[in-house]
């Protein structure tokens, strides 16, 4: 399955939306996006679970009551892989999306931004673009691909689907294999343990860059699909060395017997540069240093 290639802007001249309804504003990316919206003085409604339980039976009714015609809606709410990768979280995620879609069918929202994942590309390697075939090989990627289709079919206005690659930042809760986990291992144990010898190459993006790019999507009322990646892949071995250098004490880096084949993933970010030619990602070194400082400040 292929997606629309890149984004088309409904607004040539960017302007802020009247109000953003942020679903999943308490999460890792959602918290940073909520702060970015506040700095931009864009009115935002980010209901807490006590105010809107998307997993509850009355989610569609409650969300419909919160939405107003003219709202832009950002959908980040999902059970992430750290909560499990089996059938139960898969079905729960689809049920959450069903409630959102039922509400979107009833209200004239002006824009919907759905946060998907590069997991929709499954085990695909090589250089990926938005036109690459989306063929997930697990329930998590399948869930996101299904939700993309559901939301596109339900929203009354333009829909932008963002597929971020690995996102890092000090307050990440997912602890997936990347800068966040490597930094925490180094802090706790004085040692970073890699899969194999860390040969795999991956792209990593800083969470505040993801929030800033989302603001641009909202301001342009963009529609289509966009991979959120820097276009700069790095091996885990080199990433570990960068993380280790941030500590005042020596950090050991060790490998483990390899259990899976070595794979690499690179992104062709032509579509992103075409959509936002002046947008610049934080360098990996600067992003890692910022996350390190924030981790130390948080204790």
C-alpha positions as CSV (number, residue, x, y, z in Angstrom):
1,X,0.0,0.0,0.0
2,X,1.3,3.4,-0.9
3,X,0.4,6.8,0.5
4,X,0.0,10.3,-0.9
5,X,3.5,11.5,-1.6
6,X,4.4,14.5,0.6
7,X,2.2,17.3,1.7
8,X,0.0,19.8,-0.1
9,X,-0.6,23.1,1.7
10,X,-4.1,24.5,1.9
11,X,-2.6,27.8,3.0
12,X,0.2,29.2,0.9
13,X,0.7,31.9,3.6
14,X,0.8,30.2,7.0
15,X,-1.6,31.3,9.7
16,X,-2.4,29.8,13.1
17,X,-5.5,27.7,13.5
18,X,-8.3,29.1,15.6
19,X,-8.0,26.3,18.2
20,X,-6.2,23.0,18.4
21,X,-7.7,20.0,20.1
22,X,-4.8,17.8,21.2
23,X,-5.6,14.2,21.9
24,X,-2.7,12.6,23.7
25,X,-1.3,15.8,25.1
26,X,0.0,14.1,28.2
27,X,2.4,11.9,26.3
28,X,6.1,12.4,25.3
29,X,5.5,14.2,22.0
30,X,2.2,15.6,23.1
31,X,3.7,17.4,26.1
32,X,6.3,19.1,23.9
33,X,3.7,20.0,21.3
34,X,1.4,21.4,24.0
35,X,4.3,23.6,25.2
36,X,5.1,24.7,21.6
37,X,1.4,25.7,21.0
38,X,1.4,27.7,24.2
39,X,4.6,29.6,23.2
40,X,2.9,30.3,19.8
41,X,-0.2,31.6,21.7
42,X,-2.4,29.2,19.8
43,X,-5.5,28.3,21.9
44,X,-5.4,24.6,22.7
45,X,-7.6,22.1,24.4
46,X,-5.8,19.0,25.6
47,X,-8.3,17.0,27.6
48,X,-6.9,14.7,30.3
49,X,-8.0,11.1,30.6
50,X,-10.3,12.1,33.5
51,X,-12.0,14.5,31.1
52,X,-12.0,12.3,28.0
53,X,-11.3,8.6,28.1
54,X,-10.8,7.6,24.5
55,X,-10.9,3.9,25.6
56,X,-14.3,4.3,27.2
57,X,-17.6,3.4,25.6
58,X,-18.8,7.0,25.5
59,X,-15.6,8.5,23.9
60,X,-17.3,9.5,20.7
61,X,-20.1,11.3,22.4
62,X,-17.8,13.1,24.8
63,X,-15.3,14.1,22.1
64,X,-18.1,15.4,19.9
65,X,-19.3,17.6,22.8
66,X,-15.7,19.1,23.1
67,X,-15.2,19.7,19.4
68,X,-16.3,22.9,17.8
69,X,-16.6,23.7,14.0
70,X,-13.4,25.2,12.8
71,X,-11.1,23.2,15.2
72,X,-7.9,21.6,14.2
73,X,-7.4,18.2,15.7
74,X,-4.1,16.5,16.5
75,X,-4.4,12.8,17.2
76,X,-1.4,11.4,19.2
77,X,-3.3,9.2,21.7
78,X,-2.2,5.5,21.4
79,X,-1.0,2.6,23.4
80,X,2.7,2.4,22.5
81,X,4.8,-0.8,22.2
82,X,6.1,-0.5,25.8
83,X,2.5,-1.2,26.8
84,X,2.5,-4.4,24.8
85,X,2.5,-5.6,21.2
86,X,-0.2,-8.2,21.4
87,X,-3.8,-8.4,20.3
88,X,-5.2,-6.6,23.4
89,X,-3.4,-3.3,22.8
90,X,-4.0,-3.6,19.1
91,X,-7.8,-3.8,19.5
92,X,-7.8,-1.1,22.2
93,X,-6.0,1.2,19.8
94,X,-8.5,0.5,17.0
95,X,-11.4,1.1,19.4
96,X,-9.9,4.5,20.5
97,X,-9.6,5.5,16.8
98,X,-13.1,4.4,16.1
99,X,-14.4,6.8,18.8
100,X,-12.3,9.6,17.4
101,X,-13.6,8.9,13.8
102,X,-17.2,8.8,14.9
103,X,-16.8,12.3,16.4
104,X,-15.0,13.6,13.4
105,X,-17.8,12.5,11.1
106,X,-20.2,14.8,13.0
107,X,-18.2,18.0,13.3
108,X,-16.8,20.3,10.6
109,X,-13.2,20.4,11.8
110,X,-10.9,22.3,9.5
111,X,-7.9,20.1,9.8
112,X,-6.7,16.7,11.3
113,X,-3.1,15.8,12.0
114,X,-2.6,12.1,12.7
115,X,0.6,10.8,14.3
116,X,1.4,7.5,12.8
117,X,4.8,5.7,12.8
118,X,7.5,4.5,10.4
119,X,6.5,1.1,11.7
120,X,4.0,1.0,8.9
121,X,7.0,0.2,6.6
122,X,7.6,-3.0,8.4
123,X,11.0,-4.6,7.9
124,X,11.7,-2.5,4.8
125,X,15.3,-1.3,4.5
126,X,17.2,0.9,2.1
127,X,16.1,4.4,1.3
128,X,12.4,5.1,2.2
129,X,10.1,7.8,0.8
130,X,6.5,8.5,1.3
131,X,5.8,6.5,-1.8
132,X,7.5,3.4,-0.3
133,X,5.1,0.5,0.2
134,X,3.5,0.4,3.6
135,X,3.5,-3.3,4.5
136,X,3.8,-3.6,8.3
137,X,5.1,-6.9,9.8
138,X,3.6,-6.6,13.3
139,X,0.4,-5.5,15.0
140,X,1.7,-2.1,16.0
141,X,2.5,-1.0,12.5
142,X,-0.7,-2.6,11.2
143,X,-2.7,-0.6,13.8
144,X,-1.2,2.7,12.7
145,X,-1.8,1.9,9.0
146,X,-5.4,1.0,9.8
147,X,-5.9,4.2,11.8
148,X,-4.5,6.3,9.0
149,X,-7.2,4.9,6.7
150,X,-9.9,5.3,9.3
151,X,-9.2,8.9,9.9
152,X,-8.8,9.8,6.3
153,X,-12.2,8.3,5.7
154,X,-13.9,10.1,8.6
155,X,-12.5,13.7,8.7
156,X,-14.4,16.4,6.9
157,X,-11.4,18.6,6.2
158,X,-7.7,18.1,5.1
159,X,-5.8,15.3,6.9
160,X,-2.0,15.2,7.4
161,X,-0.5,11.9,8.4
162,X,3.0,12.2,10.0
163,X,5.2,9.1,10.2
164,X,8.0,9.9,12.6
165,X,11.1,7.8,12.9
166,X,12.8,7.2,16.2
167,X,12.2,10.3,18.5
168,X,14.4,11.1,21.4
169,X,14.3,13.5,24.4
170,X,14.9,13.5,28.1
171,X,11.3,12.8,29.1
172,X,10.6,9.9,26.8
173,X,8.7,7.2,28.5
174,X,9.0,4.5,25.9
175,X,12.6,3.6,26.4
176,X,13.0,2.1,22.9
177,X,16.4,1.1,21.5
178,X,17.9,4.5,20.8
179,X,19.4,7.6,22.5
180,X,17.0,7.5,25.4
181,X,17.8,3.9,26.4
182,X,21.6,4.3,25.7
183,X,21.7,7.4,27.9
184,X,19.8,5.7,30.7
185,X,22.0,2.6,30.6
186,X,25.1,4.8,30.8
187,X,23.8,6.8,33.7
188,X,22.6,3.8,35.7
189,X,25.3,1.2,35.0
190,X,28.2,3.2,33.5
191,X,27.9,0.9,30.5
192,X,26.1,0.8,27.2
193,X,25.1,-2.6,25.8
194,X,24.5,-2.8,22.1
195,X,22.7,-5.4,19.9
196,X,25.5,-7.1,18.1
197,X,28.2,-4.5,17.7
198,X,25.8,-1.7,16.9
199,X,26.1,-2.0,13.2
200,X,22.6,-1.0,12.2
201,X,22.1,2.5,10.9
202,X,19.0,4.5,11.9
203,X,17.7,8.1,11.8
204,X,16.9,9.8,15.1
205,X,15.0,13.1,15.5
206,X,14.8,15.4,18.6
207,X,11.3,15.7,20.1
208,X,11.2,19.5,20.0
209,X,11.9,19.4,16.2
210,X,8.9,17.1,15.9
211,X,6.7,19.6,17.7
212,X,8.1,22.5,15.7
213,X,7.4,20.7,12.4
214,X,3.8,19.9,13.6
215,X,3.2,23.6,14.1
216,X,4.2,24.3,10.5
217,X,1.8,21.6,9.3
218,X,-1.0,23.2,11.3
219,X,-0.2,26.7,10.1
220,X,-0.2,25.6,6.5
221,X,-3.3,23.3,7.0
222,X,-1.3,20.7,5.1
223,X,-2.8,17.4,3.7
224,X,-1.0,14.2,2.7
225,X,1.7,12.0,4.2
226,X,5.1,13.0,5.5
227,X,7.9,11.0,7.0
228,X,9.4,12.9,9.9
229,X,13.1,12.2,9.6
230,X,16.3,14.2,9.3
231,X,17.7,12.2,6.4
232,X,20.9,11.6,8.4
233,X,21.3,7.9,9.6
234,X,23.9,6.8,12.1
235,X,25.1,3.5,13.4
236,X,24.2,2.5,16.9
237,X,27.9,2.1,17.6
238,X,28.6,5.7,16.7
239,X,25.5,6.8,18.6
240,X,26.7,5.1,21.7
241,X,30.1,6.8,21.4
242,X,28.3,10.2,21.1
243,X,26.2,9.5,24.2
244,X,29.2,8.2,26.2
245,X,31.2,11.4,25.5
246,X,28.5,13.4,27.3
247,X,29.3,11.9,30.7
248,X,32.1,13.1,33.0
249,X,33.1,9.5,33.8
250,X,34.2,6.8,31.4
251,X,31.4,4.8,29.9
252,X,32.0,1.3,28.6
253,X,30.5,0.2,25.4
254,X,30.0,-3.5,24.8
255,X,28.3,-5.7,22.2
256,X,26.2,-8.8,22.6
257,X,25.9,-11.9,20.4
258,X,23.7,-11.0,17.4
259,X,20.2,-12.6,17.4
260,X,18.9,-10.9,14.2
261,X,20.3,-10.0,10.8
262,X,21.9,-6.5,10.4
263,X,19.5,-4.1,8.8
264,X,19.8,-0.4,7.9
265,X,17.1,2.2,7.3
266,X,17.6,5.5,5.6
267,X,15.1,8.2,4.6
268,X,14.9,10.3,1.5
269,X,13.6,13.6,2.9
270,X,13.0,15.3,-0.4
271,X,9.3,15.7,0.3
272,X,9.9,17.3,3.7
273,X,12.4,19.8,2.2
274,X,9.9,20.6,-0.6
275,X,7.1,21.2,1.9
276,X,9.2,23.2,4.4
277,X,12.3,24.4,2.6
278,X,13.5,26.6,5.5
279,X,13.0,24.0,8.3
280,X,16.2,22.8,9.8
281,X,16.5,19.9,12.2
282,X,18.7,20.2,15.3
283,X,22.0,18.5,14.8
284,X,22.2,15.1,16.5
285,X,25.1,16.3,18.7
286,X,23.2,19.3,19.9
287,X,20.0,17.3,20.4
288,X,21.8,14.7,22.5
289,X,23.6,17.4,24.5
290,X,20.2,19.0,25.3
291,X,18.6,15.8,26.3
292,X,21.6,15.0,28.5
293,X,21.3,18.4,30.3
294,X,17.6,18.0,30.8
295,X,18.1,14.5,32.2
296,X,20.6,15.7,34.7
297,X,18.3,18.7,35.7
298,X,15.5,16.2,36.3
299,X,17.6,14.1,38.5
